[in-house]
Amino acid sequence: MSRTAQKRFDVLVVGGGPAGMAAAAIAAECGRLTAIVDDNFTLGGQIWRGETQSAASNDATQWVSRVRAAGVTILAGTRVFHQFEPGILVAEAANELSELGYSQLILATGARERFLPFPGWTLPNAMGAGGLQAMVKSGLPIRGKRVVVAGTGPLLLAVACYLKKHGAEIPMICEQASWGDLARFGLTLLGQSGKLAQAFQLKRELAGVPFATSSWPVGGHGRTVLESVLISRHGKIETIPCDYLACGFHLVPNIELAQLIGCRIQNGFVRVDDFQKTSVPSVFCAGEPTSIGGVELALVEGQIAGFATAGRTGDAKRLFEMREKLRRFARALDRTFKLRCELRRLPLPETIVCRCEDVTHRRLSQHSSWRAAKLQTRCGMGPCQGRICGPATQFLFKWNPDSVRPPIFPVRVESLASMTPHPEPEHVESEHSEITGGQR
């Protein structure tokens, strides 16, 4: 690896999805020296993965064009893992370690899928709904494959539609919410013509695909890979043969960097004011880390944050009404797709909950807190740093996660050594946790 590169910007945006691109474009158009840092090699984030290179005119390509036209520095394939000191983040790329200085910081780190463990969820070809979609976008052949889509949230329909367009057979979409919940949610769309149009479009494209409410996976079976899924449908068990299970229980905000920096967290999200400013001076946050509300809300929040960094409060205020309208939709999402208590009974005692460290539900149930479980079982101390098992145990056991410690992602040993000139002994728990950054 080359030696550390030092770069400084007026505005540094972490995250290259819709919120991050909108924030960076606006800040740069207002004359601020701006950069986006993202661990993907192209802009767009998870939601627009693969779409930014399309020749078709859409929001993704339009925002990428604005980012480039505004002269934003794009630090792609680069992952922020530590704050060296206030105003300086440390990031790792393939062949370079960078110290990224900033006067103002915008966190647009997006969200990830929530997974809930059940027997067989670790079988090959059982994966996240968004994860399978991303693999298909990257070239995984799906034509002719039977894919059960299950979990909760609008992502299920979007993924099923995408897979169907690429030749997959969808034997069933299983939504854990009830018909009543979905009907009430539908009423919230009446005042939002754009989202209502999207809903009708999805319905047309998924015509003929069975859609089951009050349904969820309770088991996966297969000798070496997934061959069938057991579904609980209104209390009755059905077996559905399949090649893949695309499963996700809504989204979890990526707030680890915000926590590391010291931003106030409320109800699992980063707390911001009207101008998307966090509790930490000169640090803003936009998109899913502030609420799970979809692309439109992320774009509006990103623009508000971009204007705010440039002192353009009047321009930012003109977007407040639209943001509030979209936030009402986000609150409706939370109510509709709230996880039902029956899902806490999905794992059996021998079901693995922490895949990185092979920790079973039985072992975790012997502890009373996330911290105690980590100390005794190493749950949450593997390469994913608790991003998978953390939200699962929070739901299953009602545990509250502890504070985050750096590095927030696994990094190379030489990058780890750069975190401080003189590492103190108490920062090192074991050889493994030193490399993966085991949190406390």
Secondary structure, 3 states (H helix, E strand, C coil): CCCCEEEEEEEEEECCCHHHHHHHHHHHHCCCCEEEECCCCCCCCCCCCCCCCCCCCCHHHHHHHHHHHCCCEEECCCEEEEEEECCEEEEECCCCEEEEEEEEEEECCCEEECCCCCCCCCCCCEECHHHHHHHHHCCCCCCCCEEEEEEECCHHHHHHHHHHHCCCECCCEEECCCHHHHHHHHHHHHHCHHHHHHHHHHHHHCCCCCEECCEEEEEEECCCCCCEEEEEECCEEEEEECCEEEEEECEEECCHHHHHHCCCEECCEECCCCCCECCCCCEEECCCCCCCCCHHHHHHHHHHHHHHHCCCHHHHHCCHHHHHHHHHHHHHHHHHCCCCHHHHHCCCCCCEEECCCCEEHHHHCCCCCHHHHHHHHCCCCCCCCCCCHHHHHHHHHCCCCCCCCCCCCCCCHHHHHCCCCCCCHHHCCCHHHHHHCCCC
